[in-house]
Amino acid sequence: MSNRIEQIREKLTVALSPVSLEIEDESHLHAGHAGARGGGGHYSVHIVSTAFEGKTPLARHRQVYDALDDMMQKEIHALSIKASTP
């Protein structure tokens, strides 16, 4: 498992205390893409957390982006998010 996945897992766990968290590296699907050439990875996240209760899908995505803020600048080029409540 990649170091980036562990970093993503740690940041999301600290920020959102998920009940369930699945992270998949999909970078291999984007070989040759501009973001891939720049070193940024493509990831898919499925996170279930009580922190999302009462929040719109957009607000849930913002919570995930806020938790990963520094990584979104370089390490993560694209992020697919499925954020739900238990």
ZAMARGU-4260 file (C-alpha; in steps of 0.2 Angstrom, whole numbers, plus 5000, padded with zeros to 4 digits):
<rodrens>
0) 5000/5000/5000 | 5007/5017/4995 | 5013/5030/5008 | 5001/5042/5000 | 4986/5031/5004
5) 4992/5030/5022 | 4994/5049/5023 | 4976/5051/5016 | 4969/5038/5029 | 4978/5046/5044
10) 4972/5064/5039 | 4954/5058/5036 | 4954/5048/5052 | 4960/5062/5063 | 4948/5075/5055
15) 4932/5065/5052 | 4933/5049/5064 | 4926/5038/5050 | 4916/5022/5054 | 4922/5015/5037
20) 4935/5021/5025 | 4941/5014/5009 | 4954/5022/4998 | 4959/5016/4981 | 4974/5022/4971
25) 4967/5024/4953 | 4983/5032/4946 | 4987/5018/4935 | 4971/5022/4925 | 4977/5039/4921
30) 4995/5036/4915 | 5001/5049/4903 | 4988/5062/4910 | 4995/5079/4914 | 4992/5077/4932
35) 5000/5060/4933 | 5015/5067/4924 | 5016/5081/4937 | 5017/5068/4951 | 5000/5069/4958
40) 4990/5054/4960 | 4972/5049/4957 | 4962/5042/4971 | 4945/5036/4975 | 4938/5038/4993
45) 4922/5030/5001 | 4920/5037/5018 | 4906/5034/5031 | 4906/5046/5046 | 4894/5054/5058
50) 4903/5070/5055 | 4892/5071/5038 | 4875/5070/5047 | 4864/5085/5042 | 4877/5090/5028
55) 4873/5092/5010 | 4884/5082/4998 | 4894/5097/4993 | 4897/5101/5012 | 4903/5083/5014
60) 4915/5085/5000 | 4922/5101/5007 | 4925/5092/5024 | 4936/5079/5015 | 4945/5092/5004
65) 4948/5103/5020 | 4955/5087/5029 | 4967/5084/5014 | 4971/5102/5010 | 4990/5102/5010
70) 4990/5085/5000 | 4978/5093/4987 | 4991/5105/4982 | 5004/5092/4975 | 5001/5074/4980
75) 4983/5072/4975 | 4979/5077/4957 | 4961/5070/4957 | 4950/5064/4970 | 4933/5054/4968
80) 4923/5055/4984 | 4908/5045/4991 | 4904/5052/5008 | 4889/5045/5018 | 4883/5043/5035
85) 4881/5027/5045
</rodrens>
